[in-house]
Amino acid sequence: MDNILHIDFAPPSSNSLPIYIDPSLLAPAVESTEYELAADHTCDPIKRVEDIERMSKWYIDHQRYRDNMLFILGINFGLRISDLLTLRFSYLIDENLRFKKTFPILEKKTKNTRKVRRNRYVTINQAVVDAVTLYLTNTPNVCLSDYLFRSSHHACKNSNQPIRRYSAERILKEAADALQLDCHVATHTLRKTFGYHQMRMSGNDPRKLTLLQKIYGHSSAAQTLSYIGITSEEIEDAYTNLNLGLSDGPCLIDSDLVEDATAAS
């Protein structure tokens, strides 16, 4: 009995990971353990409000008011990047230079896939007004017909051309990397962040989920939840909190339930 290895198990806690193995228990790999995986093209919503505020502040502190406008409008409108980059100031501001309450847009993807073409109506909130006003205050010679996210590349300097998708992605990744955000940021992050916080701020109201499903054009509520990152959280929690067989951990089997030996005979 002296050679029995005794291991003390601690109850699971949010601060207990990562757990390191004693080197005497496990030898290093002696052959390749690589295995095939599908390429990961996913990106994440920015889930912490403080990270959203840090992103905006980073752009403003670096006097990148156009890029701040891209970020703020992206997370408040929930449009695909292909539609977001087509926006002009005249979509948001009328000829009397007053902000509109809403504006219609025919989304590129849906106009090509749906038999009945329908406009989507986007509401302009105070965060959007502030971001646009900040840009206009710090940018001379802007026209109502200009694209919101006009390219400053030397080849487009004298023409009214919006930035490209890859430029938008670079703009977002640069700030995320500088701030060391713990999420994978890409252009779809803007649209996902919109949906994630819509759900969270509603207290995960099923009616909000139905509305988001309609906005995104998804075929099911499950698809919408997965898209905005709610389901992935639940899956992670399910694995983390299960701990089957962990001493002093959650147990699904009643340990007092035993089989009657006489019944077995």
PAVOLO-987029 format. One record per atom (N, C-alpha, C, O, CB): x, y, z. Coordinates in steps of 0.2 Angstrom, whole numbers, padded with zeros to 4 digits, always signed. Glycine has a CB too. Example, Ala and Ser with C-alpha at 12.3 -4.5 7.8 and 13.67 -1.06 7.14 Angstrom:
! PAVOLO-987029
+0066-0028+0039/+0062-0022+0039/+0066-0016+0039/+0071-0017+0042/+0057-0022+0045/+0064-0011+0035/+0068-0005+0036/+0064+0000+0039/+0067+0006+0040/+0070-0003+0029/
***
This chain:
! PAVOLO-987029
+0004-0006+0000/+0000+0000+0000/+0004+0006+0000/+0002+0012-0001/-0005+0000+0006/+0011+0006+0001/+0015+0011+0002/+0016+0015-0005/+0018+0021-0005/+0022+0010+0005/+0015+0011-0010/+0016+0014-0017/+0010+0017-0020/+0011+0019-0026/+0019+0008-0022/+0005+0017-0017/-0001+0020-0019/+0000+0028-0020/+0002+0031-0015/-0007+0019-0015/-0002+0031-0026/-0001+0038-0027/-0007+0041-0025/-0013+0040-0027/+0001+0039-0034/-0006+0046-0020/-0012+0050-0017/-0012+0057-0021/-0007+0060-0021/-0012+0051-0010/-0018+0059-0023/-0018+0065-0027/-0024+0069-0023/-0030+0066-0023/-0020+0065-0034/-0023+0075-0021/-0028+0079-0018/-0031+0083-0024/-0028+0087-0027/-0025+0084-0013/-0038+0082-0024/-0042+0086-0029/-0045+0092-0026/-0048+0092-0021/-0047+0082-0033/-0044+0098-0029/-0047+0104-0027/-0054+0105-0031/-0054+0103-0036/-0043+0110-0027/-0059+0108-0027/-0065+0109-0031/-0064+0114-0037/-0059+0118-0036/-0071+0112-0027/-0067+0113-0042/-0066+0118-0048/-0068+0125-0046/-0072+0126-0042/-0070+0116-0054/-0064+0130-0049/-0065+0137-0048/-0063+0141-0054/-0059+0138-0058/-0061+0140-0041/-0065+0147-0054/-0064+0151-0060/-0057+0153-0061/-0054+0154-0066/-0068+0157-0061/-0053+0152-0055/-0046+0155-0055/-0041+0149-0055/-0035+0150-0054/-0045+0159-0049/-0044+0142-0055/-0039+0137-0055/-0036+0135-0061/-0031+0131-0061/-0043+0131-0052/-0038+0138-0067/-0035+0136-0073/-0030+0141-0075/-0031+0147-0073/-0040+0135-0079/-0024+0140-0079/-0023+0133-0081/-0020+0129-0076/-0017+0131-0071/-0018+0134-0087/-0020+0122-0077/-0017+0117-0072/-0011+0114-0075/-0011+0112-0081/-0022+0112-0070/-0006+0114-0072/+0001+0112-0074/+0002+0105-0071/+0001+0104-0065/+0007+0116-0073/+0004+0100-0076/+0006+0093-0074/+0013+0093-0071/+0018+0096-0074/+0005+0089-0080/+0014+0089-0066/+0021+0088-0063/+0025+0084-0069/+0023+0079-0071/+0021+0083-0057/+0031+0087-0071/+0035+0084-0076/+0036+0077-0075/+0038+0073-0080/+0041+0088-0077/+0036+0074-0069/+0038+0067-0067/+0032+0063-0069/+0033+0057-0070/+0039+0066-0060/+0026+0066-0071/+0020+0062-0072/+0020+0061-0080/+0016+0056-0082/+0014+0065-0070/+0023+0065-0084/+0021+0065-0091/+0028+0066-0095/+0030+0072-0094/+0015+0069-0093/+0030+0062-0099/+0036+0063-0103/+0034+0067-0110/+0028+0067-0112/+0039+0057-0106/+0039+0071-0112/+0038+0075-0118/+0036+0071-0124/+0037+0065-0124/+0044+0079-0120/+0033+0073-0129/+0031+0070-0135/+0037+0067-0139/+0042+0071-0139/+0026+0074-0140/+0037+0061-0142/+0043+0059-0145/+0041+0058-0153/+0045+0056-0157/+0045+0052-0143/+0035+0060-0155/+0033+0060-0162/+0028+0065-0163/+0025+0068-0159/+0030+0053-0164/+0027+0067-0170/+0022+0072-0171/+0015+0070-0169/+0013+0065-0170/+0022+0073-0179/+0011+0075-0166/+0004+0074-0164/+0000+0079-0168/-0006+0080-0166/+0004+0075-0157/+0002+0081-0174/-0002+0086-0177/-0008+0082-0181/-0007+0076-0182/+0002+0089-0183/-0014+0085-0181/-0019+0082-0184/-0023+0088-0188/-0022+0094-0187/-0024+0079-0179/-0027+0086-0193/-0030+0090-0197/-0036+0094-0194/-0040+0091-0190/-0033+0086-0203/-0036+0100-0195/-0042+0105-0193/-0044+0109-0199/-0040+0111-0203/-0040+0109-0187/-0050+0111-0199/-0053+0116-0204/-0050+0123-0202/-0049+0124-0196/-0061+0116-0204/-0049+0127-0207/-0046+0133-0206/-0052+0137-0202/-0058+0137-0203/-0045+0137-0213/-0049+0141-0197/-0054+0145-0193/-0054+0152-0196/-0050+0156-0196/-0051+0146-0186/-0060+0154-0199/-0061+0160-0202/-0066+0165-0198/-0068+0170-0200/-0064+0159-0209/-0067+0162-0192/-0072+0166-0187/-0069+0172-0184/-0063+0172-0184/-0075+0161-0182/-0073+0176-0182/-0071+0182-0178/-0076+0183-0172/-0081+0179-0172/-0070+0188-0182/-0074+0187-0167/-0078+0187-0161/-0081+0194-0160/-0079+0199-0163/-0074+0186-0155/-0087+0195-0157/-0089+0201-0155/-0085+0204-0149/-0081+0200-0146/-0097+0201-0152/-0085+0211-0148/-0081+0214-0142/-0086+0214-0137/-0091+0218-0137/-0079+0221-0144/-0085+0210-0132/-0090+0208-0127/-0090+0213-0121/-0096+0214-0118/-0090+0201-0124/-0085+0216-0119/-0084+0220-0114/-0085+0228-0116/-0082+0230-0120/-0077+0219-0110/-0090+0231-0113/-0091+0238-0114/-0085+0242-0113/-0084+0247-0117/-0097+0241-0110/-0081+0241-0108/-0075+0245-0107/-0070+0244-0113/-0066+0248-0114/-0071+0242-0101/-0070+0238-0116/-0066+0237-0122/-0068+0241-0128/-0064+0244-0132/-0065+0230-0124/-0075+0242-0129/-0077+0246-0134/-0075+0253-0133/-0073+0257-0137/-0085+0246-0134/-0076+0256-0126/-0074+0262-0125/-0066+0263-0126/-0064+0269-0128/-0076+0264-0117/-0062+0258-0124/-0055+0259-0125/-0053+0259-0133/-0049+0263-0135/-0051+0253-0122/-0057+0256-0137/-0056+0256-0144/-0057+0263-0147/-0053+0266-0151/-0060+0251-0148/-0063+0266-0145/-0065+0272-0147/-0060+0278-0145/-0058+0282-0149/-0072+0274-0145/-0058+0277-0139/-0053+0282-0136/-0046+0281-0139/-0043+0286-0141/-0052+0281-0128/-0044+0275-0141/-0038+0274-0145/-0038+0278-0151/-0033+0281-0153/-0036+0267-0146/-0043+0277-0155/-0044+0281-0162/-0044+0289-0161/-0040+0292-0164/-0050+0279-0165/-0048+0291-0156/-0048+0298-0154/-0041+0301-0152/-0039+0306-0154/-0053+0300-0149/-0038+0297-0148/-0032+0300-0145/-0026+0300-0151/-0022+0304-0150/-0029+0295-0140/-0027+0296-0156/-0022+0296-0161/-0025+0300-0167/-0023+0300-0173/-0021+0289-0164/-0030+0304-0166/-0033+0309-0170/-0036+0305-0177/-0035+0308-0182/-0028+0314-0172/-0038+0299-0176/-0041+0295-0182/-0048+0295-0181/-0051+0290-0180/-0038+0288-0181/-0051+0301-0183/-0058+0302-0182/-0062+0298-0187/-0068+0296-0185/-0060+0310-0182/-0060+0297-0193/-0063+0293-0198/-0064+0286-0195/-0069+0283-0196/-0060+0294-0205/-0058+0284-0193/-0058+0277-0191/-0063+0276-0184/-0066+0270-0184/-0051+0274-0189/-0063+0281-0180/-0067+0280-0174/-0075+0280-0177/-0079+0277-0174/-0066+0286-0170/-0076+0284-0182/-0083+0284-0185/-0085+0277-0188/-0090+0275-0187/-0083+0290-0190/-0080+0274-0191/-0081+0268-0194/-0083+0263-0188/-0087+0259-0189/-0075+0265-0198/-0079+0263-0183/-0080+0258-0177/-0087+0260-0174/-0091+0255-0173/-0074+0259-0172/-0088+0266-0173/-0094+0267-0169/-0101+0266-0173/-0105+0263-0171/-0094+0275-0167/-0100+0268-0180/-0106+0267-0184/-0107+0259-0185/-0113+0257-0186/-0105+0270-0191/-0101+0256-0186/-0102+0248-0187/-0105+0245-0181/-0109+0240-0183/-0095+0246-0188/-0103+0246-0175/-0106+0243-0169/-0113+0245-0168/-0117+0242-0164/-0102+0243-0163/-0115+0251-0170/-0122+0253-0169/-0127+0252-0174/-0133+0252-0173/-0122+0261-0167/-0125+0251-0180/-0129+0250-0186/-0130+0242-0187/-0135+0240-0190/-0126+0253-0192/-0125+0238-0186/-0126+0231-0187/-0126+0229-0195/-0128+0224-0196/-0132+0228-0184/-0123+0233-0199/-0123+0232-0206/-0117+0228-0208/-0112+0228-0204/-0123+0238-0210/-0117+0224-0213/-0112+0221-0216/-0107+0226-0218/-0109+0232-0220/-0113+0216-0222/-0100+0224-0218/-0095+0229-0220/-0096+0232-0227/-0095+0237-0229/-0088+0226-0219/-0098+0227-0232/-0100+0229-0239/-0105+0235-0239/-0104+0239-0244/-0102+0223-0243/-0110+0235-0235/-0115+0240-0235/-0113+0246-0231/-0114+0252-0233/-0121+0237-0232/-0109+0245-0226/-0107+0250-0221/-0102+0255-0225/-0103+0261-0225/-0103+0248-0215/-0098+0252-0230/-0093+0256-0234/-0096+0260-0239/-0093+0265-0242/-0088+0252-0236/-0103+0259-0241/-0106+0262-0246/-0110+0269-0243/-0112+0273-0247/-0111+0258-0250/-0110+0270-0237/-0114+0275-0234/-0110+0282-0236/-0104+0283-0236/-0114+0274-0226/-0115+0287-0237/-0113+0294-0238/-0116+0298-0233/-0120+0296-0229/-0115+0296-0245/-0113+0304-0232/-0116+0309-0227/-0123+0310-0228/-0127+0311-0224/-0111+0315-0227/-0125+0310-0235/-0132+0312-0237/-0137+0307-0234/-0143+0308-0234/-0132+0313-0244/-0134+0301-0233/-0139+0295-0230/-0141+0297-0223/-0147+0295-0221/-0135+0289-0230/-0136+0300-0219/-0138+0302-0212/-0140+0309-0211/-0143+0310-0206/-0131+0300-0208/-0138+0313-0215/-0139+0320-0214/-0143+0323-0220/-0142+0322-0226/-0133+0324-0213/-0149+0327-0219/-0153+0330-0224/-0150+0336-0227/-0145+0338-0225/-0160+0331-0222/-0153+0339-0232/-0151+0345-0236/-0151+0351-0231/-0147+0356-0233/-0155+0346-0242/-0155+0351-0226/-0155+0356-0221/-0149+0355-0215/-0149+0359-0210/-0161+0357-0217/-0145+0350-0216/-0139+0348-0212/-0142+0346-0205/-0139+0348-0200/-0135+0354-0211/-0147+0343-0205/-0150+0340-0199/-0149+0332-0199/-0151+0329-0205/-0157+0342-0198/-0148+0329-0194/-0147+0322-0194/-0154+0319-0194/-0159+0321-0191/-0144+0319-0187/-0155+0314-0198/-0161+0310-0199/-0162+0306-0193/-0157+0304-0190/-0161+0306-0206/-0168+0303-0192/-0169+0298-0187/-0168+0291-0189/-0165+0287-0186/-0177+0299-0184/-0170+0290-0196/-0168+0284-0199/-0167+0285-0206/-0168+0290-0209/-0175+0279-0198/-0164+0280-0209/-0163+0280-0216/-0163+0273-0219/-0162+0268-0216/-0156+0283-0218/-0166+0272-0225/-0166+0266-0228/-0160+0264-0232/-0156+0268-0234/-0172+0266-0233/-0159+0257-0232/-0153+0254-0236/-0156+0248-0239/-0159+0244-0235/-0147+0254-0232/-0154+0246-0245/-0155+0240-0248/-0149+0236-0248/-0144+0237-0252/-0158+0241-0256/-0148+0231-0243/-0142+0228-0242/-0140+0223-0248/-0144+0220-0251/-0143+0223-0236/-0134+0224-0250/-0131+0220-0256/-0133+0213-0256/-0135+0210-0261/-0124+0221-0257/-0132+0210-0251/-0132+0202-0250/-0140+0200-0251/-0141+0196-0255/-0130+0199-0244/-0144+0204-0248/-0151+0202-0248/-0154+0203-0254/-0159+0200-0257/-0155+0205-0242/-0152+0209-0258/-0155+0211-0264/-0154+0206-0269/-0157+0205-0274/-0153+0218-0266/-0148+0202-0269/-0146+0197-0274/-0149+0190-0272/-0149+0185-0276/-0139+0197-0274/-0152+0189-0266/-0154+0182-0264/-0161+0182-0262/-0164+0176-0262/-0150+0180-0258/-0165+0187-0262/-0172+0187-0260/-0176+0189-0266/-0174+0193-0270/-0173+0192-0254/-0182+0185-0267/-0186+0186-0272/-0189+0193-0272/-0190+0197-0277/-0191+0181-0273/-0191+0195-0266/-0194+0201-0264/-0189+0206-0261/-0187+0205-0256/-0201+0201-0260/-0187+0211-0264/-0182+0216-0262/-0185+0221-0257/-0190+0224-0258/-0179+0220-0268/-0182+0221-0251/-0185+0225-0246/-0179+0229-0243/-0174+0227-0242/-0188+0221-0240/-0181+0236-0241/-0176+0240-0238/-0176+0239-0231/-0180+0236-0228/-0178+0248-0239/-0170+0240-0228/-0169+0239-0221/-0168+0246-0218/-0165+0250-0221/-0163+0235-0219/-0172+0248-0213/-0172+0255-0210/-0167+0255-0204/-0168+0251-0199/-0179+0257-0208/-0162+0259-0204/-0157+0260-0199/-0158+0266-0195/-0159+0271-0198/-0150+0260-0202/-0158+0265-0188/-0159+0271-0184/-0153+0274-0182/-0148+0271-0181/-0163+0269-0178/-0153+0281-0182/-0147+0284-0180/-0147+0286-0172/-0152+0290-0171/-0146+0291-0184/-0143+0284-0168/-0143+0286-0161/-0138+0291-0159/-0134+0293-0164/-0142+0280-0157/-0138+0293-0153/-0133+0298-0151/-0126+0297-0152/-0122+0301-0153/-0135+0300-0144/-0124+0290-0151/-0117+0289-0151/-0115+0290-0159/-0109+0292-0160/-0116+0281-0150/-0119+0288-0163/-0118+0289-0171/-0117+0297-0172/-0112+0299-0175/-0123+0286-0175/-0122+0301-0169/-0122+0308-0170/-0115+0311-0168/-0112+0315-0171/-0128+0311-0167/-0113+0309-0162/-0107+0311-0159/-0101+0310-0163/-0096+0314-0164/-0106+0309-0152/-0100+0303-0165/-0095+0301-0169/-0094+0305-0176/-0089+0307-0178/-0095+0294-0170/-0100+0306-0179/-0100+0310-0186/-0098+0317-0184/-0094+0320-0188/-0107+0309-0189/-0101+0320-0179/-0099+0327-0178/-0092+0328-0176/-0089+0333-0178/-0104+0329-0172/-0089+0323-0172/-0082+0324-0171/-0078+0324-0177/-0073+0327-0177/-0080+0318-0166/-0080+0319-0181/-0076+0319-0188/-0076+0325-0192/-0071+0328-0194/-0078+0313-0192/-0082+0328-0192/-0083+0334-0196/-0080+0340-0193/-0078+0344-0197/-0091+0335-0197/-0080+0340-0187/-0077+0346-0183/-0069+0346-0184/-0066+0351-0184/-0078+0345-0175/-0066+0340-0186/-0059+0340-0186/-0057+0338-0194/-0051+0337-0195/-0056+0334-0182/-0062+0339-0198/-0060+0337-0205/-0063+0343-0210/-0069+0343-0210/-0063+0330-0207/-0058+0346-0213/-0061+0352-0217/-0063+0349-0224/-0061+0344-0226/-0055+0357-0219/-0067+0353-0228/-0069+0352-0235/-0073+0345-0236/-0071+0342-0241/-0063+0352-0239/-0078+0344-0232/-0082+0338-0232/-0088+0340-0236/-0091+0345-0234/-0083+0335-0226/-0090+0336-0241/-0097+0338-0244/-0102+0333-0242/-0100+0327-0240/-0096+0337-0252/-0108+0334-0243/-0114+0330-0241/-0114+0324-0245/-0116+0319-0243/-0120+0334-0242/-0111+0324-0251/-0111+0318-0256/-0105+0314-0254/-0105+0309-0258/-0111+0321-0263/-0100+0316-0250/-0094+0312-0249/-0096+0305-0245/-0101+0305-0242/-0090+0316-0244/-0092+0300-0247/-0093+0294-0243/-0091+0295-0236/-0086+0299-0235/-0088+0288-0246/-0094+0292-0231/-0092+0293-0224/-0085+0291-0223/-0081+0294-0219/-0097+0289-0220/-0083+0285-0226/-0076+0282-0225/-0072+0283-0231/-0070+0278-0234/-0077+0275-0222/-0071+0289-0233/-0067+0291-0239/-0060+0289-0238/-0057+0290-0233/-0068+0299-0240/-0057+0286-0244/-0050+0284-0244/-0046+0290-0244/-0047+0295-0247/-0049+0280-0250/-0040+0290-0240/-0035+0295-0240/-0029+0293-0243/-0024+0296-0243/-0034+0297-0232/-0030+0287-0247/-0024+0285-0251/-0022+0290-0256/-0027+0293-0259/-0025+0278-0254/-0016+0291-0258/-0014+0296-0262/-0017+0295-0269/-0018+0300-0273/-0006+0296-0263/-0018+0289-0271/-0021+0287-0278/-0028+0290-0278/-0031+0291-0283/-0021+0280-0280/-0032+0290-0272/-0039+0292-0272/-0040+0299-0269/-0045+0301-0267/-0043+0287-0268/-0034+0303-0268/-0034+0309-0264/-0039+0314-0267/-0043+0318-0263/-0027+0312-0263/-0039+0314-0273/-0043+0319-0277/-0050+0317-0279/-0053+0320-0283/-0039+0323-0282/-0052+0311-0277/-0058+0308-0279/-0062+0305-0273/-0059+0304-0268/-0057+0302-0284/-0068+0305-0274/-0073+0303-0269/-0073+0295-0269/-0078+0292-0272/-0079+0306-0269/-0069+0291-0266/-0069+0284-0265/-0069+0282-0258/-0065+0284-0254/-0063+0281-0270/-0073+0277-0257/-0073+0274-0250/-0067+0269-0249/-0064+0267-0254/-0079+0270-0248/-0065+0268-0243/-0059+0263-0241/-0062+0256-0243/-0068+0255-0244/-0057+0263-0234/-0057+0252-0244/-0059+0245-0246/-0060+0241-0240/-0058+0243-0234/-0053+0242-0250/-0062+0235-0241/-0064+0230-0235/-0057+0229-0231/-0057+0228-0225/-0067+0224-0238/-0052+0227-0235/-0046+0225-0232/-0043+0231-0228/-0039+0230-0223/-0040+0223-0237/-0044+0237-0230/-0042+0243-0226/-0046+0244-0220/-0043+0245-0214/-0043+0249-0230/-0052+0242-0220/-0056+0242-0214/-0054+0237-0209/-0054+0238-0203/-0064+0241-0216/-0053+0231-0211/-0050+0226-0207/-0044+0228-0204/-0043+0226-0198/-0049+0219-0211/-0039+0231-0208/-0033+0233-0205/-0034+0238-0199/-0030+0238-0194/-0028+0236-0210/-0038+0243-0201/-0040+0248-0196/-0042+0245-0189/-0040+0247-0184/-0045+0253-0198/-0046+0240-0189/-0049+0237-0183/-0044+0233-0180/-0043+0233-0174/-0055+0233-0185/-0040+0229-0184/-0035+0225-0181/-0029+0229-0177/-0027+0227-0172/-0032+0220-0186/-0028+0234-0180/-0022+0238-0178/-0024+0241-0170/-0020+0240-0166/-0021+0244-0182/-0030+0243-0169/-0032+0246-0163/-0033+0240-0158/-0031+0240-0152/-0039+0249-0163/-0036+0234-0160/-0037+0228-0156/-0030+0226-0154/-0029+0224-0148/-0040+0223-0160/-0025+0225-0158/-0018+0223-0156/-0015+0228-0152/-0012+0226-0147/-0014+0222-0163/-0016+0234-0153/-0012+0239-0148/-0015+0239-0141/-0012+0240-0136/-0014+0246-0151/-0022+0237-0141/-0025+0237-0134/-0025+0230-0131/-0027+0229-0126/-0032+0239-0135/-0022+0225-0135/-0022+0218-0133/-0028+0215-0131/-0029+0212-0126/-0017+0217-0127/-0033+0216-0135/-0040+0213-0134/-0039+0206-0135/-0036+0203-0139/-0045+0216-0139/-0043+0202-0130/-0043+0195-0130/-0048+0192-0134/-0052+0187-0132/-0043+0192-0123/-0049+0194-0141/-0054+0192-0145/-0051+0193-0152/-0047+0197-0154/-0061+0195-0144/-0054+0188-0157/-0052+0189-0164/-0056+0194-0167/-0062+0193-0168/-0052+0182-0167/-0053+0199-0169/-0056+0205-0172/-0055+0205-0180/-0050+0205-0182/-0054+0212-0169/-0061+0206-0183/-0061+0207-0191/-0067+0211-0192/-0070+0214-0188/-0061+0200-0194/-0068+0212-0199/-0074+0217-0200/-0081+0214-0198/-0085+0218-0196/-0074+0218-0208/-0082+0208-0198/-0088+0205-0195/-0089+0206-0188/-0094+0206-0185/-0089+0198-0197/-0083+0208-0184/-0084+0210-0177/-0089+0215-0176/-0092+0215-0171/-0077+0211-0174/-0089+0220-0180/-0094+0226-0179/-0101+0223-0179/-0105+0225-0174/-0093+0231-0185/-0103+0219-0184/-0110+0217-0184/-0111+0212-0179/-0117+0212-0176/-0111+0213-0191/-0106+0208-0177/-0108+0203-0171/-0108+0207-0164/-0112+0205-0160/-0102+0198-0171/-0104+0212-0164/-0104+0216-0157/-0111+0220-0157/-0114+0220-0151/-0099+0222-0157/-0114+0222-0162/-0120+0225-0162/-0126+0220-0159/-0129+0222-0155/-0122+0227-0169/-0126+0214-0162/-0130+0209-0160/-0129+0207-0153/-0134+0206-0149/-0130+0203-0165/-0123+0206-0151/-0121+0203-0144/-0124+0208-0139/-0127+0206-0134/-0114+0202-0143/-0123+0214-0140/-0125+0219-0135/-0132+0221-0135/-0135+0222-0130/-0121+0226-0135/-0135+0220-0141/-0143+0220-0141/-0146+0215-0137/-0150+0216-0133/-0145+0220-0148/-0143+0209-0137/-0146+0203-0133/-0144+0204-0126/-0149+0204-0121/-0143+0197-0135/-0138+0206-0124/-0136+0207-0117/-0140+0213-0114/-0142+0212-0108/-0129+0208-0116/-0141+0218-0117/-0144+0224-0114/-0152+0223-0114/-0155+0226-0110/-0143+0230-0119/-0154+0218-0117/-0162+0216-0117/-0163+0211-0111/-0169+0209-0110/-0164+0214-0123/-0157+0209-0108/-0158+0203-0103/-0160+0197-0107/-0163+0192-0104/-0164+0205-0098/-0157+0196-0113/-0158+0190-0117/-0166+0189-0118/-0168+0183-0118/-0155+0184-0114/-0169+0194-0120/-0176+0194-0121/-0178+0190-0128/-0175+0192-0133/-0179+0201-0121/-0182+0185-0127/-0183+0181-0134/-0186+0186-0139/-0185+0184-0145/-0188+0176-0132/-0189+0191-0138/-0192+0195-0143/-0186+0199-0146/-0187+0200-0152/-0197+0200-0140/-0181+0201-0143/-0175+0204-0146/-0172+0199-0150/-0169+0201-0155/-0170+0206-0140/-0172+0193-0148/-0168+0187-0152/-0172+0187-0159/-0169+0186-0164/-0168+0181-0149/-0179+0187-0159/-0183+0187-0165/-0181+0193-0169/-0181+0192-0175/-0190+0186-0163/-0181+0198-0166/-0179+0204-0170/-0172+0204-0173/-0172+0206-0179/-0180+0211-0165/-0167+0202-0170/-0161+0201-0172/-0161+0196-0178/-0157+0197-0183/-0156+0199-0167/-0164+0190-0177/-0165+0185-0182/-0167+0188-0189/-0165+0187-0194/-0169+0179-0180/-0172+0193-0188/-0175+0196-0194/-0170+0201-0197/-0169+0202-0203/-0181+0200-0192/-0166+0205-0193/-0162+0210-0195/-0156+0206-0199/-0154+0209-0204/-0159+0214-0189/-0154+0201-0196/-0148+0197-0199/-0150+0193-0205/-0146+0191-0209/-0145+0193-0194/-0157+0192-0206/-0159+0187-0211/-0157+0180-0210/-0157+0176-0215/-0156+0190-0217/-0157+0178-0204/-0155+0171-0202/-0161+0167-0202/-0167+0169-0202/-0152+0171-0195/-0160+0160-0204/-0166+0155-0204/-0168+0153-0198/-0174+0150-0197/-0164+0150-0209/-0164+0154-0192/-0167+0151-0186/-0164+0156-0180/-0159+0159-0181/-0165+0144-0185/-0167+0155-0174/-0164+0159-0168/-0157+0156-0166/-0153+0159-0164/-0169+0159-0163/-0157+0149-0167/-0150+0146-0165/-0145+0149-0169/-0139+0150-0167/-0151+0138-0166/-0146+0150-0176/-0141+0153-0180/-0139+0160-0178/-0133+0161-0178/-0143+0153-0187/-0144+0164-0176/-0142+0170-0173/-0138+0170-0167/-0133+0174-0166/-0149+0174-0172/-0140+0166-0162/-0136+0165-0156/-0129+0163-0157/-0124+0166-0154/-0140+0160-0151/-0128+0158-0162/-0121+0156-0163/-0117+0162-0166/-0111+0162-0165/-0122+0150-0168/-0121+0165-0171/-0117+0171-0174/-0114+0176-0170/-0109+0179-0171/-0122+0174-0180/-0118+0178-0165/-0116+0184-0160/-0112+0181-0154/-0111+0185-0150/-0122+0187-0158/-0111+0175-0154/-0107+0172-0149/-0110+0170-0142/-0106+0168-0138/-0102+0177-0147/-0116+0170-0142/-0120+0168-0136/-0119+0160-0135/-0117+0158-0129/-0127+0170-0136/-0120+0156-0140/-0120+0149-0140/-0113+0147-0138/-0112+0142-0134/-0122+0146-0146/-0108+0150-0141/-0101+0147-0139/-0099+0148-0132/-0096+0144-0129/-0096+0151-0143/-0102+0153-0129/-0101+0154-0121/-0104+0149-0118/-0102+0146-0113/-0104+0161-0119/-0110+0147-0120/-0114+0142-0116/-0111+0135-0117/-0111+0131-0112/-0121+0142-0119/-0108+0134-0123/-0105+0127-0124/-0098+0127-0119/-0097+0122-0116/-0103+0127-0131/-0095+0133-0119/-0089+0133-0115/-0090+0132-0108/-0087+0128-0104/-0085+0139-0116/-0096+0135-0105/-0098+0134-0098/-0100+0127-0097/-0099+0124-0092/-0104+0139-0097/-0103+0124-0102/-0106+0117-0101/-0100+0112-0100/-0100+0108-0096/-0110+0115-0107/-0094+0113-0104/-0089+0109-0103/-0085+0110-0097/-0083+0106-0093/-0084+0110-0109/-0084+0117-0095/-0080+0119-0089/-0084+0117-0083/-0080+0115-0078/-0079+0126-0089/-0090+0117-0082/-0094+0116-0076/-0096+0108-0075/-0099+0107-0070/-0100+0120-0076/-0095+0104-0081/-0097+0097-0080/-0093+0093-0075/-0096+0091-0070/-0097+0094-0087/-0087+0092-0076/-0082+0089-0072/-0084+0082-0069/-0084+0081-0063/-0081+0094-0066/-0086+0078-0074/-0089+0072-0072/-0083+0068-0069/-0077+0067-0072/-0092+0068-0078/-0084+0064-0063/-0078+0060-0060/-0074+0064-0056/-0069+0061-0053/-0075+0057-0065/-0075+0071-0055/-0070+0075-0051/-0072+0074-0044/-0078+0075-0042/-0070+0082-0053/-0067+0072-0039/-0069+0071-0032/-0071+0078-0029/-0067+0083-0031/-0062+0069-0029/-0076+0078-0025/-0078+0084-0022/-0082+0089-0027/-0083+0095-0026/-0073+0088-0019/-0082+0087-0034/-0085+0091-0039/-0093+0089-0040/-0095+0085-0036/-0082+0090-0045/-0096+0092-0045/-0103+0090-0046/-0104+0083-0048/-0100+0080-0051/-0106+0095-0051/-0109+0080-0045/-0110+0073-0047/-0117+0072-0049/-0122+0074-0046/-0108+0068-0040/-0118+0068-0054/-0125+0067-0057/-0128+0060-0054/-0134+0059-0055/-0124+0066-0064/-0124+0056-0051/-0126+0050-0048/-0127+0050-0041/-0122+0052-0037/-0121+0044-0051/-0132+0047-0038/-0133+0047-0031/-0129+0041-0028/-0130+0036-0029/-0141+0046-0029/-0124+0043-0024/-0119+0038-0021/-0122+0034-0016/-0119+0029-0015/-0113+0042-0019/-0128+0036-0014/-0131+0031-0009/-0135+0026-0012/-0137+0021-0009/-0135+0035-0004/-0136+0026-0018/-0140+0021-0022/-0136+0015-0024/-0131+0016-0028/-0143+0024-0028/-0137+0009-0021/-0133+0003-0022/-0138-0002-0024/-0144-0002-0023/-0129+0001-0015/-0135-0007-0028/-0139-0013-0030/-0140-0018-0025/-0135-0019-0021/-0136-0016-0036/-0146-0020-0024/-0147-0025-0019/-0144-0032-0021/-0146-0035-0026/-0155-0026-0017/-0139-0035-0017/-0136-0041-0019/-0141-0047-0020/-0140-0051-0024/-0131-0043-0014/-0146-0047-0016/-0151-0052-0016/-0155-0052-0022/-0157-0057-0025/-0155-0053-0010/-0156-0046-0024/-0160-0045-0031/-0156-0047-0037/-0159-0049-0042/-0162-0038-0031/-0150-0046-0036/-0145-0048-0042/-0145-0055-0043/-0144-0057-0049/-0138-0045-0041/-0146-0059-0038/-0146-0066-0038/-0152-0069-0041/-0153-0075-0042/-0144-0069-0031/
***
